[in-house]
């Protein structure tokens, strides 16, 4: 239940906030150095970083619950125990992947 | 199936076909389902490429980023990503709207907005990448295109 609600909520969030961020990034790069600098200043600020961390978590949550749906589409994983295990695994994997990504970025920038 | 007369059909709002038209899967359900999953797999592959690329790039360095996105090996997957993502979003938000918006006028309006946003967003993204790619030489050499 929860994993399904999160799939929709994160998908919705990515569809609106995620695409606006992606289009801003691409449009700024196409516009020139000044526009790109403004984007980087916003994305690199506190608010920008919070949004980017949130987007990356939403992305991984949606990715892993999406993979779960692809498995369920094959007709597998409907036994109660297996189903519950995969649901919990989705939440854990999303948090681990988000932490790993930002840990990697943090290590790179030091 | 009831054996109604023509008059009974009119009284209950037209023929059987007329009453169900526009209300549901007009043989589009399977296509929707398959495209949702095809674009999901496309998104998976293309976003893995994007994330691996981005964490290795100097994101704040405009010239380097433009040179990267100007190369065919970055511009083409980026354009494919934009197509796959907006297609996936169009299908996903359609499902969301059809599940939660029950009255006709708001639902149709929401679906129109989603369609317009996805097509316009994809066009803007693809144009941006194309502009970067087609002016890449000028950006590197300093000669205006």
gemmi code that builds the backbone of each chain (N, CA, C; Angstrom):
import gemmi

chains = {
    "A": [
        ("UNK", (0.837, -1.206, 0.000), (0.000, 0.000, 0.000), (0.870, 1.253, 0.000)),
        ("UNK", (1.721, 1.348, 1.035), (2.569, 2.543, 1.158), (3.498, 2.692, -0.049)),
        ("UNK", (4.038, 1.558, -0.500), (5.003, 1.630, -1.599), (4.308, 2.095, -2.874)),
        ("UNK", (3.032, 1.730, -3.019), (2.259, 2.164, -4.187), (1.964, 3.662, -4.127)),
        ("UNK", (1.591, 4.146, -2.916), (1.322, 5.584, -2.743), (2.599, 6.381, -3.016)),
        ("UNK", (3.717, 5.882, -2.482), (4.986, 6.577, -2.703), (5.367, 6.568, -4.178)),
        ("UNK", (5.018, 5.485, -4.885), (5.341, 5.423, -6.316), (4.629, 6.558, -7.046)),
        ("UNK", (3.360, 6.773, -6.710), (2.584, 7.827, -7.367), (3.056, 9.207, -6.941)),
        ("UNK", (3.293, 9.375, -5.627), (3.687, 10.696, -5.127), (5.050, 11.108, -5.688)),
        ("UNK", (6.026, 10.169, -5.685), (7.351, 10.513, -6.196), (7.304, 10.718, -7.708)),
        ("UNK", (6.478, 9.921, -8.395), (6.344, 10.082, -9.843), (5.790, 11.454, -10.185)),
        ("UNK", (4.779, 11.854, -9.420), (4.162, 13.164, -9.607), (5.175, 14.280, -9.338)),
        ("UNK", (5.913, 14.154, -8.235), (6.918, 15.165, -7.871), (8.014, 15.275, -8.919)),
        ("UNK", (8.488, 14.108, -9.376), (9.534, 14.106, -10.406), (9.010, 14.718, -11.695)),
        ("UNK", (7.749, 14.419, -12.013), (7.159, 14.903, -13.263), (7.111, 16.425, -13.290)),
        ("UNK", (6.846, 17.041, -12.131), (6.704, 18.498, -12.108), (8.034, 19.168, -11.729)),
        ("UNK", (8.511, 18.916, -10.494), (9.739, 19.588, -10.040), (10.951, 19.085, -10.824)),
        ("UNK", (11.014, 17.771, -11.040), (12.160, 17.166, -11.722), (12.320, 17.669, -13.148)),
        ("UNK", (11.204, 17.722, -13.902), (11.330, 18.172, -15.293), (11.654, 19.662, -15.363)),
        ("UNK", (11.089, 20.463, -14.419), (11.399, 21.896, -14.436), (12.891, 22.114, -14.185)),
        ("UNK", (13.458, 21.339, -13.257), (14.893, 21.455, -12.969), (15.720, 21.032, -14.186)),
        ("UNK", (15.317, 19.922, -14.805), (16.037, 19.417, -15.986), (15.997, 20.430, -17.129)),
        ("UNK", (14.786, 20.999, -17.363), (14.640, 21.948, -18.471), (15.370, 23.259, -18.184)),
        ("UNK", (15.365, 23.667, -16.920), (16.097, 24.879, -16.547), (17.587, 24.669, -16.806)),
        ("UNK", (18.100, 23.508, -16.383), (19.514, 23.189, -16.572), (19.878, 23.203, -18.063)),
        ("UNK", (19.071, 22.507, -18.892), (19.363, 22.430, -20.329), (19.209, 23.790, -21.002)),
        ("UNK", (18.135, 24.509, -20.638), (17.889, 25.825, -21.233), (18.982, 26.820, -20.869)),
        ("UNK", (19.438, 26.761, -19.609), (20.494, 27.667, -19.166), (21.790, 27.375, -19.912)),
        ("UNK", (22.073, 26.077, -20.109), (23.301, 25.716, -20.815), (23.235, 26.177, -22.270)),
        ("UNK", (22.048, 26.118, -22.855), (21.891, 26.556, -24.241), (21.939, 28.079, -24.354)),
        ("UNK", (21.545, 28.782, -23.266), (21.456, 30.247, -23.330), (22.813, 30.926, -23.243)),
        ("UNK", (23.695, 30.419, -22.398), (25.004, 31.047, -22.299), (25.573, 30.987, -20.896)),
        ("UNK", (26.783, 31.526, -20.746), (27.524, 31.404, -19.493), (26.807, 32.067, -18.318)),
        ("UNK", (26.185, 33.230, -18.562), (25.521, 33.951, -17.474), (24.329, 33.170, -16.934)),
        ("UNK", (23.476, 32.702, -17.846), (22.293, 31.933, -17.450), (22.714, 30.654, -16.739)),
        ("UNK", (23.784, 30.025, -17.240), (24.251, 28.782, -16.619), (24.800, 29.062, -15.224)),
        ("UNK", (25.519, 30.173, -15.095), (26.035, 30.558, -13.785), (24.913, 30.784, -12.782)),
        ("UNK", (23.823, 31.410, -13.239), (22.670, 31.647, -12.359), (22.060, 30.325, -11.913)),
        ("UNK", (21.976, 29.369, -12.849), (21.436, 28.052, -12.493), (22.313, 27.377, -11.449)),
        ("UNK", (23.630, 27.377, -11.691), (24.564, 26.718, -10.774), (24.506, 27.367, -9.392)),
        ("UNK", (24.369, 28.719, -9.367), (24.282, 29.422, -8.083), (23.050, 28.963, -7.305)),
        ("UNK", (21.913, 28.814, -8.004), (20.687, 28.356, -7.341), (20.795, 26.899, -6.915)),
        ("UNK", (21.295, 26.050, -7.835), (21.371, 24.613, -7.550), (22.384, 24.334, -6.446)),
        ("UNK", (23.430, 25.155, -6.354), (24.478, 24.933, -5.365), (24.169, 25.536, -4.002)),
        ("UNK", (23.127, 26.410, -3.919), (22.736, 26.996, -2.645), (22.057, 25.978, -1.740)),
        ("UNK", (21.722, 26.425, -0.530), (21.118, 25.509, 0.452), (19.782, 24.968, -0.070)),
        ("UNK", (18.921, 25.883, -0.532), (17.597, 25.471, -1.027), (17.745, 24.539, -2.225)),
        ("UNK", (18.649, 24.914, -3.146), (18.889, 24.094, -4.326), (19.352, 22.690, -3.962)),
        ("UNK", (20.269, 22.624, -2.978), (20.788, 21.305, -2.575), (19.692, 20.457, -1.939)),
        ("UNK", (18.854, 21.093, -1.100), (17.755, 20.347, -0.470), (16.824, 19.784, -1.548)),
        ("UNK", (16.518, 20.627, -2.558), (15.642, 20.171, -3.646), (16.305, 19.035, -4.432)),
        ("UNK", (17.601, 19.173, -4.706), (18.297, 18.132, -5.478), (18.381, 16.816, -4.707)),
        ("UNK", (18.645, 16.908, -3.388), (18.670, 15.674, -2.581), (17.277, 15.043, -2.583)),
        ("UNK", (16.246, 15.886, -2.416), (14.870, 15.389, -2.445), (14.530, 14.735, -3.771)),
        ("UNK", (14.935, 15.393, -4.869), (14.662, 14.842, -6.205), (15.378, 13.512, -6.404)),
        ("UNK", (16.629, 13.432, -5.924), (17.379, 12.186, -6.134), (16.749, 11.049, -5.324)),
        ("UNK", (16.279, 11.374, -4.089), (15.593, 10.328, -3.303), (14.308, 9.900, -4.020)),
        ("UNK", (13.520, 10.888, -4.478), (12.267, 10.577, -5.181), (12.558, 9.725, -6.414)),
        ("UNK", (13.660, 10.063, -7.102), (14.049, 9.301, -8.297), (14.347, 7.841, -7.953)),
        ("UNK", (15.170, 7.628, -6.908), (15.537, 6.244, -6.549), (14.332, 5.479, -6.000)),
        ("UNK", (13.491, 6.171, -5.210), (12.282, 5.522, -4.686), (11.397, 5.065, -5.850)),
        ("UNK", (11.202, 5.954, -6.832), (10.365, 5.640, -7.989), (11.006, 4.549, -8.842)),
        ("UNK", (12.336, 4.613, -8.969), (13.076, 3.616, -9.757), (12.907, 2.220, -9.143)),
        ("UNK", (13.143, 2.118, -7.823), (13.094, 0.789, -7.201), (11.663, 0.263, -7.118)),
        ("UNK", (10.681, 1.138, -6.826), (9.308, 0.616, -6.816), (8.843, 0.328, -8.241)),
        ("UNK", (9.419, 1.044, -9.221), (9.132, 0.725, -10.619), (9.671, -0.650, -10.995)),
        ("UNK", (10.893, -0.946, -10.522), (11.463, -2.280, -10.775), (10.594, -3.357, -10.121)),
        ("UNK", (10.073, -3.029, -8.907), (9.179, -3.958, -8.219), (7.939, -4.218, -9.081)),
        ("UNK", (7.420, -3.152, -9.691), (6.238, -3.332, -10.540), (6.553, -4.205, -11.754)),
        ("UNK", (7.764, -4.033, -12.308), (8.133, -4.865, -13.464), (8.193, -6.336, -13.061)),
        ("UNK", (8.690, -6.605, -11.831), (8.731, -7.992, -11.340), (7.308, -8.507, -11.131)),
        ("UNK", (6.455, -7.667, -10.505), (5.065, -8.077, -10.258), (4.324, -8.319, -11.568)),
        ("UNK", (4.690, -7.557, -12.631), (4.053, -7.741, -13.944), (4.274, -9.139, -14.500)),
        ("UNK", (5.387, -9.779, -14.097), (5.652, -11.127, -14.601), (4.816, -12.158, -13.856)),
        ("UNK", (4.093, -11.708, -12.820), (3.268, -12.634, -12.054), (3.988, -13.193, -10.844)),
        ("UNK", (5.209, -12.707, -10.595), (5.996, -13.216, -9.463), (5.892, -12.268, -8.275)),
        ("UNK", (6.158, -12.777, -7.110), (6.281, -11.934, -5.922), (4.981, -11.551, -5.259)),
        ("UNK", (3.915, -12.346, -5.442), (2.632, -12.002, -4.821), (2.422, -12.717, -3.486)),
        ("UNK", (3.322, -13.659, -3.115), (3.188, -14.305, -1.809), (3.381, -13.239, -0.734)),
        ("UNK", (2.613, -13.345, 0.345), (2.592, -12.275, 1.343), (3.979, -11.916, 1.856)),
        ("UNK", (4.757, -12.946, 2.222), (6.079, -12.669, 2.806), (7.011, -12.027, 1.788)),
        ("UNK", (7.040, -12.612, 0.578), (7.913, -12.082, -0.486), (7.535, -10.653, -0.824)),
        ("UNK", (6.227, -10.432, -0.934), (5.725, -9.112, -1.304), (6.112, -8.062, -0.269)),
        ("UNK", (5.949, -8.421, 1.005), (6.290, -7.494, 2.080), (7.789, -7.212, 2.085)),
        ("UNK", (8.573, -8.266, 1.870), (10.029, -8.111, 1.879), (10.474, -7.148, 0.770)),
        ("UNK", (9.919, -7.322, -0.435), (10.295, -6.449, -1.555), (9.867, -5.006, -1.290)),
        ("UNK", (8.697, -4.833, -0.656), (8.218, -3.478, -0.352), (9.181, -2.762, 0.574)),
        ("UNK", (9.602, -3.469, 1.628), (10.535, -2.856, 2.587), (11.869, -2.584, 1.907)),
        ("UNK", (12.283, -3.556, 1.077), (13.550, -3.431, 0.361), (13.580, -2.185, -0.519)),
        ("UNK", (12.433, -1.834, -1.119), (12.345, -0.651, -1.986), (12.701, 0.605, -1.205)),
        ("UNK", (12.114, 0.751, 0.009), (12.383, 1.941, 0.825), (13.850, 1.990, 1.247)),
        ("UNK", (14.375, 0.837, 1.663), (15.767, 0.788, 2.119), (16.716, 1.105, 0.963)),
        ("UNK", (16.477, 0.482, -0.195), (17.359, 0.677, -1.352), (17.365, 2.136, -1.793)),
        ("UNK", (16.191, 2.800, -1.727), (16.109, 4.202, -2.155), (16.960, 5.083, -1.243)),
        ("UNK", (16.873, 4.842, 0.064), (17.639, 5.658, 1.011), (19.135, 5.374, 0.863)),
        ("UNK", (19.479, 4.087, 0.720), (20.893, 3.720, 0.564), (21.472, 4.335, -0.711)),
        ("UNK", (20.725, 4.254, -1.819), (21.213, 4.786, -3.100), (21.379, 6.300, -3.027)),
        ("UNK", (20.419, 6.986, -2.391), (20.517, 8.445, -2.247), (21.746, 8.813, -1.415)),
        ("UNK", (21.924, 8.108, -0.295), (23.079, 8.370, 0.572), (24.377, 8.090, -0.168)),
        ("UNK", (24.406, 6.992, -0.942), (25.617, 6.625, -1.679), (25.959, 7.684, -2.724)),
        ("UNK", (24.932, 8.168, -3.444), (25.160, 9.176, -4.481), (25.756, 10.445, -3.883)),
        ("UNK", (25.123, 10.955, -2.796), (25.581, 12.224, -2.228), (26.878, 12.037, -1.456)),
        ("UNK", (27.082, 10.838, -0.904), (28.378, 10.533, -0.282), (29.482, 10.597, -1.320)),
        ("UNK", (29.212, 10.018, -2.506), (30.188, 10.023, -3.587), (30.479, 11.450, -4.051)),
        ("UNK", (29.428, 12.247, -4.225), (29.605, 13.641, -4.663), (30.398, 14.422, -3.621)),
        ("UNK", (30.083, 14.184, -2.341), (30.769, 14.879, -1.250), (32.257, 14.531, -1.235)),
        ("UNK", (32.563, 13.227, -1.431), (33.966, 12.785, -1.439), (34.714, 13.392, -2.623)),
        ("UNK", (34.018, 13.506, -3.768), (34.654, 14.033, -4.975), (35.016, 15.506, -4.825)),
        ("UNK", (34.168, 16.263, -4.112), (34.365, 17.707, -4.045), (35.369, 18.103, -2.971)),
        ("UNK", (35.778, 17.145, -2.112), (36.770, 17.467, -1.079), (38.154, 17.597, -1.716)),
    ],
    "B": [
        ("UNK", (-27.759, -9.165, -22.005), (-28.207, -8.139, -22.945), (-29.717, -8.024, -22.908)),
        ("UNK", (-30.215, -6.846, -22.764), (-31.660, -6.646, -22.742), (-32.166, -6.472, -24.171)),
        ("UNK", (-33.420, -6.782, -24.363), (-34.008, -6.614, -25.698), (-34.880, -5.374, -25.692)),
        ("UNK", (-34.226, -4.222, -25.722), (-34.997, -2.990, -25.668), (-35.392, -2.535, -27.060)),
        ("UNK", (-36.475, -1.796, -27.102), (-36.900, -1.230, -28.386), (-36.102, 0.031, -28.655)),
        ("UNK", (-36.246, 0.540, -29.853), (-35.534, 1.765, -30.221), (-35.886, 2.916, -29.305)),
        ("UNK", (-37.146, 3.008, -28.904), (-37.577, 4.109, -28.043), (-36.890, 4.007, -26.675)),
        ("UNK", (-36.798, 2.782, -26.144), (-36.163, 2.576, -24.844), (-34.700, 2.987, -24.906)),
        ("UNK", (-34.047, 2.687, -26.025), (-32.634, 3.043, -26.185), (-32.441, 4.555, -26.128)),
        ("UNK", (-33.314, 5.270, -26.823), (-33.212, 6.724, -26.836), (-33.442, 7.269, -25.432)),
        ("UNK", (-34.448, 6.701, -24.724), (-34.786, 7.193, -23.393), (-33.610, 7.011, -22.429)),
        ("UNK", (-32.810, 5.935, -22.613), (-31.705, 5.702, -21.682), (-30.403, 6.314, -22.190)),
        ("UNK", (-30.491, 7.178, -23.189), (-29.309, 7.948, -23.572), (-28.563, 7.402, -24.769)),
        ("UNK", (-29.268, 6.992, -25.811), (-28.604, 6.597, -27.049), (-28.344, 5.108, -27.134)),
        ("UNK", (-27.645, 4.724, -28.181), (-27.361, 3.307, -28.379), (-26.292, 2.834, -27.414)),
        ("UNK", (-26.098, 1.513, -27.334), (-25.051, 0.968, -26.459), (-23.690, 1.549, -26.811)),
        ("UNK", (-23.386, 1.589, -28.099), (-22.096, 2.117, -28.541), (-21.964, 3.593, -28.173)),
        ("UNK", (-23.062, 4.332, -28.388), (-23.050, 5.762, -28.094), (-22.810, 6.037, -26.625)),
        ("UNK", (-23.338, 5.170, -25.746), (-23.195, 5.422, -24.312), (-21.792, 5.119, -23.802)),
        ("UNK", (-21.107, 4.170, -24.394), (-19.780, 3.801, -23.881), (-18.649, 4.574, -24.572)),
        ("UNK", (-18.961, 5.200, -25.702), (-17.927, 5.911, -26.454), (-17.253, 6.990, -25.590)),
        ("UNK", (-15.940, 7.010, -25.581), (-15.213, 8.042, -24.851), (-15.124, 7.783, -23.367)),
        ("UNK", (-15.658, 6.662, -22.904), (-15.655, 6.410, -21.454), (-14.522, 5.502, -21.012)),
        ("UNK", (-13.873, 4.852, -21.940), (-12.879, 3.913, -21.452), (-11.937, 3.477, -22.521)),
        ("UNK", (-11.316, 2.342, -22.245), (-10.283, 1.851, -23.113), (-10.854, 1.573, -24.481)),
        ("UNK", (-10.559, 2.455, -25.428), (-10.983, 2.180, -26.793), (-9.864, 1.389, -27.470)),
        ("UNK", (-9.593, 0.221, -26.919), (-8.487, -0.653, -27.364), (-7.136, 0.032, -27.238)),
        ("UNK", (-7.033, 1.001, -26.305), (-5.765, 1.701, -26.117), (-5.050, 1.234, -24.861)),
        ("UNK", (-5.762, 0.466, -24.023), (-5.211, 0.102, -22.711), (-3.909, -0.652, -22.803)),
        ("UNK", (-3.842, -1.646, -23.697), (-2.626, -2.461, -23.779), (-1.447, -1.638, -24.280)),
        ("UNK", (-1.720, -0.778, -25.254), (-0.650, 0.081, -25.775), (-0.109, 0.987, -24.694)),
        ("UNK", (-1.016, 1.555, -23.886), (-0.632, 2.419, -22.770), (0.255, 1.649, -21.801)),
        ("UNK", (-0.201, 0.468, -21.433), (0.525, -0.396, -20.485), (1.936, -0.705, -20.999)),
        ("UNK", (2.027, -1.106, -22.260), (3.324, -1.492, -22.818), (4.254, -0.279, -22.926)),
        ("UNK", (3.706, 0.860, -23.397), (4.546, 2.061, -23.534), (5.031, 2.569, -22.183)),
        ("UNK", (4.178, 2.434, -21.158), (4.580, 2.848, -19.819), (5.801, 2.056, -19.375)),
        ("UNK", (5.792, 0.769, -19.667), (6.906, -0.081, -19.236), (8.129, 0.061, -20.128)),
        ("UNK", (7.907, 0.208, -21.437), (9.038, 0.410, -22.361), (9.806, 1.679, -21.996)),
        ("UNK", (9.050, 2.767, -21.746), (9.718, 4.018, -21.404), (10.340, 3.926, -20.014)),
        ("UNK", (9.762, 3.091, -19.133), (10.363, 2.896, -17.803), (11.756, 2.295, -17.956)),
        ("UNK", (11.874, 1.275, -18.808), (13.182, 0.641, -19.034), (14.123, 1.623, -19.721)),
        ("UNK", (13.581, 2.403, -20.663), (14.380, 3.441, -21.321), (14.904, 4.451, -20.319)),
        ("UNK", (14.027, 4.912, -19.423), (14.434, 5.862, -18.388), (15.528, 5.280, -17.511)),
        ("UNK", (15.356, 4.011, -17.150), (16.333, 3.347, -16.279), (17.729, 3.397, -16.898)),
        ("UNK", (17.825, 2.962, -18.168), (19.128, 2.928, -18.849), (19.690, 4.341, -19.035)),
        ("UNK", (18.836, 5.276, -19.481), (19.319, 6.617, -19.807), (19.679, 7.419, -18.561)),
        ("UNK", (18.932, 7.229, -17.465), (19.275, 7.949, -16.241), (20.528, 7.382, -15.591)),
        ("UNK", (20.753, 6.067, -15.733), (22.024, 5.506, -15.238), (23.177, 6.172, -15.975)),
        ("UNK", (23.044, 6.320, -17.295), (24.066, 7.002, -18.098), (24.249, 8.447, -17.612)),
        ("UNK", (23.127, 9.163, -17.383), (23.208, 10.570, -17.002), (23.878, 10.737, -15.632)),
        ("UNK", (23.479, 9.901, -14.670), (24.034, 10.040, -13.319), (25.531, 9.729, -13.325)),
        ("UNK", (25.906, 8.627, -14.005), (27.327, 8.272, -14.078), (28.125, 9.386, -14.759)),
        ("UNK", (27.525, 10.006, -15.805), (28.211, 11.096, -16.498), (28.340, 12.317, -15.600)),
        ("UNK", (27.242, 12.697, -14.937), (27.219, 13.947, -14.178), (28.174, 13.935, -12.991)),
        ("UNK", (28.258, 12.787, -12.287), (29.120, 12.775, -11.103), (30.604, 12.852, -11.487)),
        ("UNK", (30.906, 12.610, -12.760), (32.302, 12.683, -13.200), (32.632, 14.008, -13.884)),
        ("UNK", (31.615, 14.867, -14.072), (31.830, 16.127, -14.791), (31.961, 17.312, -13.835)),
        ("UNK", (32.727, 18.341, -14.233), (32.757, 19.578, -13.447), (31.510, 20.399, -13.761)),
        ("UNK", (30.446, 20.210, -12.952), (29.125, 20.751, -13.284), (29.112, 22.273, -13.380)),
        ("UNK", (29.975, 22.949, -12.596), (29.953, 24.414, -12.568), (30.734, 25.032, -13.731)),
        ("UNK", (31.467, 24.209, -14.469), (32.329, 24.699, -15.552), (31.537, 24.737, -16.856)),
        ("UNK", (31.069, 25.943, -17.217), (30.169, 26.101, -18.367), (30.781, 25.564, -19.662)),
        ("UNK", (32.022, 25.959, -19.950), (32.646, 25.575, -21.227), (32.776, 24.060, -21.350)),
        ("UNK", (33.220, 23.417, -20.260), (33.388, 21.953, -20.288), (32.039, 21.251, -20.433)),
        ("UNK", (31.025, 21.765, -19.708), (29.703, 21.138, -19.774), (29.119, 21.251, -21.183)),
        ("UNK", (29.319, 22.435, -21.801), (28.792, 22.644, -23.155), (29.512, 21.766, -24.170)),
        ("UNK", (30.799, 21.639, -23.982), (31.566, 20.777, -24.886), (31.103, 19.324, -24.748)),
        ("UNK", (30.842, 18.918, -23.489), (30.360, 17.549, -23.245), (29.010, 17.311, -23.922)),
        ("UNK", (28.043, 18.213, -23.666), (26.701, 18.005, -24.223), (26.674, 18.239, -25.738)),
        ("UNK", (27.705, 18.915, -26.267), (27.764, 19.153, -27.704), (28.238, 17.938, -28.485)),
        ("UNK", (28.845, 16.970, -27.793), (29.324, 15.793, -28.518), (28.162, 14.841, -28.783)),
        ("UNK", (28.182, 14.175, -29.948), (27.066, 13.285, -30.304), (26.813, 12.206, -29.256)),
        ("UNK", (27.863, 11.727, -28.599), (27.700, 10.646, -27.628), (26.999, 11.111, -26.352)),
        ("UNK", (26.879, 12.425, -26.161), (26.093, 12.934, -25.035), (24.769, 13.520, -25.514)),
        ("UNK", (24.793, 14.214, -26.659), (23.582, 14.878, -27.149), (22.495, 13.861, -27.512)),
        ("UNK", (22.893, 12.769, -28.160), (21.889, 11.790, -28.592), (21.221, 11.091, -27.403)),
        ("UNK", (22.000, 10.535, -26.446), (21.310, 9.960, -25.283), (20.485, 10.983, -24.511)),
        ("UNK", (20.934, 12.241, -24.475), (20.151, 13.260, -23.757), (18.816, 13.499, -24.439)),
        ("UNK", (18.831, 13.552, -25.786), (17.566, 13.733, -26.522), (16.658, 12.515, -26.326)),
        ("UNK", (17.250, 11.317, -26.354), (16.460, 10.103, -26.114), (15.867, 10.121, -24.709)),
        ("UNK", (16.665, 10.588, -23.739), (16.196, 10.679, -22.358), (14.991, 11.609, -22.256)),
        ("UNK", (15.085, 12.761, -22.926), (13.980, 13.725, -22.881), (12.707, 13.098, -23.461)),
        ("UNK", (12.850, 12.419, -24.590), (11.678, 11.787, -25.212), (11.090, 10.719, -24.294)),
        ("UNK", (11.962, 9.837, -23.774), (11.497, 8.733, -22.938), (10.834, 9.248, -21.664)),
        ("UNK", (11.454, 10.254, -21.028), (10.940, 10.794, -19.763), (9.576, 11.463, -19.971)),
        ("UNK", (9.476, 12.327, -20.977), (8.210, 13.052, -21.143), (7.092, 12.127, -21.623)),
        ("UNK", (7.441, 11.124, -22.382), (6.448, 10.136, -22.799), (5.941, 9.375, -21.571)),
        ("UNK", (6.875, 8.953, -20.718), (6.551, 8.231, -19.485), (5.667, 9.100, -18.576)),
        ("UNK", (6.011, 10.379, -18.483), (5.255, 11.309, -17.642), (3.848, 11.502, -18.187)),
        ("UNK", (3.739, 11.646, -19.484), (2.423, 11.819, -20.099), (1.510, 10.645, -19.744)),
        ("UNK", (2.056, 9.426, -19.860), (1.264, 8.233, -19.550), (0.965, 8.136, -18.057)),
        ("UNK", (1.975, 8.430, -17.226), (1.814, 8.295, -15.779), (0.826, 9.299, -15.223)),
        ("UNK", (0.956, 10.558, -15.636), (0.037, 11.578, -15.131), (-1.376, 11.347, -15.657)),
        ("UNK", (-1.486, 10.774, -16.859), (-2.811, 10.432, -17.388), (-3.498, 9.425, -16.463)),
        ("UNK", (-2.734, 8.395, -16.036), (-3.283, 7.391, -15.118), (-3.723, 8.044, -13.816)),
        ("UNK", (-2.855, 8.918, -13.296), (-3.142, 9.607, -12.037), (-4.429, 10.421, -12.149)),
        ("UNK", (-4.540, 11.190, -13.225), (-5.713, 12.060, -13.413), (-6.981, 11.218, -13.585)),
        ("UNK", (-6.884, 10.158, -14.387), (-8.072, 9.338, -14.624), (-8.524, 8.617, -13.359)),
        ("UNK", (-7.569, 8.347, -12.446), (-7.924, 7.669, -11.198), (-8.561, 8.615, -10.187)),
        ("UNK", (-8.111, 9.879, -10.162), (-8.521, 10.751, -9.061), (-9.454, 11.882, -9.451)),
        ("UNK", (-9.483, 12.278, -10.730), (-10.371, 13.376, -11.133), (-11.600, 12.771, -11.807)),
        ("UNK", (-12.733, 12.814, -11.092), (-13.882, 12.056, -11.560), (-14.848, 12.850, -12.428)),
        ("UNK", (-14.908, 14.181, -12.246), (-15.854, 14.913, -13.089), (-15.217, 15.243, -14.438)),
        ("UNK", (-16.078, 15.285, -15.454), (-15.608, 15.341, -16.837), (-14.759, 16.566, -17.158)),
        ("UNK", (-15.292, 17.776, -16.878), (-14.609, 18.997, -17.325), (-13.223, 19.151, -16.693)),
        ("UNK", (-13.074, 19.019, -15.364), (-11.731, 19.136, -14.787), (-10.777, 18.052, -15.305)),
        ("UNK", (-11.330, 16.837, -15.533), (-10.463, 15.755, -15.999), (-9.931, 16.057, -17.404)),
        ("UNK", (-10.837, 16.467, -18.283), (-10.412, 16.762, -19.657), (-9.418, 17.925, -19.663)),
        ("UNK", (-9.707, 18.957, -18.852), (-8.800, 20.106, -18.776), (-7.421, 19.664, -18.279)),
        ("UNK", (-7.397, 18.834, -17.225), (-6.124, 18.362, -16.671), (-5.353, 17.543, -17.704)),
        ("UNK", (-6.071, 16.692, -18.443), (-5.408, 15.863, -19.463), (-4.829, 16.726, -20.582)),
        ("UNK", (-5.571, 17.778, -20.951), (-5.076, 18.687, -21.992), (-3.801, 19.379, -21.504)),
        ("UNK", (-3.819, 19.853, -20.233), (-2.634, 20.532, -19.688), (-1.434, 19.593, -19.668)),
        ("UNK", (-1.656, 18.340, -19.232), (-0.561, 17.370, -19.180), (0.023, 17.133, -20.573)),
        ("UNK", (-0.872, 16.968, -21.554), (-0.393, 16.740, -22.922), (0.407, 17.926, -23.444)),
        ("UNK", (-0.121, 19.141, -23.214), (0.577, 20.335, -23.680), (1.919, 20.483, -22.977)),
        ("UNK", (1.919, 20.276, -21.639), (3.162, 20.436, -20.882), (4.222, 19.441, -21.368)),
        ("UNK", (3.831, 18.203, -21.578), (4.810, 17.185, -21.970), (5.371, 17.459, -23.366)),
        ("UNK", (4.517, 17.830, -24.298), (5.005, 18.100, -25.656), (5.877, 19.354, -25.662)),
        ("UNK", (5.413, 20.407, -24.962), (6.183, 21.658, -24.932), (7.506, 21.459, -24.195)),
        ("UNK", (7.460, 20.750, -23.068), (8.684, 20.494, -22.292), (9.698, 19.715, -23.107)),
        ("UNK", (9.228, 18.667, -23.778), (10.131, 17.864, -24.599), (10.712, 18.701, -25.734)),
        ("UNK", (9.879, 19.533, -26.362), (10.354, 20.376, -27.467), (11.424, 21.348, -26.967)),
        ("UNK", (11.181, 21.966, -25.808), (12.147, 22.909, -25.238), (13.475, 22.200, -24.934)),
        ("UNK", (13.390, 21.020, -24.325), (14.596, 20.277, -23.968), (15.390, 19.858, -25.197)),
        ("UNK", (14.673, 19.310, -26.188), (15.354, 18.835, -27.395), (15.977, 20.011, -28.149)),
        ("UNK", (15.238, 21.139, -28.208), (15.792, 22.307, -28.899), (17.066, 22.791, -28.202)),
        ("UNK", (17.055, 22.811, -26.865), (18.231, 23.257, -26.117), (19.438, 22.385, -26.415)),
        ("UNK", (19.227, 21.063, -26.388), (20.336, 20.147, -26.667), (20.811, 20.326, -28.104)),
        ("UNK", (19.851, 20.456, -29.046), (20.216, 20.626, -30.456), (21.022, 21.898, -30.654)),
        ("UNK", (20.599, 22.976, -29.987), (21.321, 24.247, -30.124), (22.755, 24.094, -29.628)),
        ("UNK", (22.904, 23.439, -28.477), (24.247, 23.229, -27.923), (25.084, 22.370, -28.872)),
        ("UNK", (24.468, 21.308, -29.396), (25.209, 20.383, -30.254), (25.605, 21.034, -31.573)),
        ("UNK", (24.681, 21.817, -32.156), (24.950, 22.384, -33.483), (25.829, 23.626, -33.430)),
        ("UNK", (26.023, 24.185, -32.212), (26.931, 25.327, -32.096), (28.174, 24.949, -31.308)),
        ("UNK", (28.374, 23.625, -31.134), (29.480, 23.148, -30.296), (30.825, 23.604, -30.830)),
        ("UNK", (30.998, 23.538, -32.154), (32.281, 23.906, -32.742), (32.604, 25.364, -32.473)),
        ("UNK", (31.565, 26.212, -32.619), (31.765, 27.633, -32.392), (32.152, 27.900, -30.946)),
        ("UNK", (31.516, 27.164, -30.025), (31.794, 27.374, -28.612), (33.237, 26.995, -28.282)),
        ("UNK", (33.739, 25.963, -28.944), (35.091, 25.488, -28.647), (36.132, 26.374, -29.317)),
        ("UNK", (35.900, 26.712, -30.603), (36.908, 27.466, -31.337), (36.776, 28.969, -31.150)),
        ("UNK", (35.611, 29.418, -30.673), (35.392, 30.838, -30.501), (34.896, 31.510, -31.762)),
        ("UNK", (34.761, 30.752, -32.850), (34.248, 31.328, -34.097), (32.730, 31.252, -34.065)),
        ("UNK", (32.035, 32.380, -34.218), (30.573, 32.320, -34.186), (30.012, 31.520, -35.358)),
        ("UNK", (28.927, 30.793, -35.097), (28.339, 29.946, -36.132), (27.604, 30.800, -37.160)),
    ],
}
model = gemmi.Model(1)
for chain_id, residues in chains.items():
    chain = gemmi.Chain(chain_id)
    for i, (resn, *xyz) in enumerate(residues, 1):
        res = gemmi.Residue()
        res.name, res.seqid = resn, gemmi.SeqId(i, " ")
        for name, pos in zip(("N", "CA", "C"), xyz):
            atom = gemmi.Atom()
            atom.name, atom.element = name, gemmi.Element(name[0])
            atom.pos, atom.b_iso = gemmi.Position(*pos), 0.0
            res.add_atom(atom)
        chain.add_residue(res)
    model.add_chain(chain)
structure = gemmi.Structure()
structure.add_model(model)
structure.setup_entities()
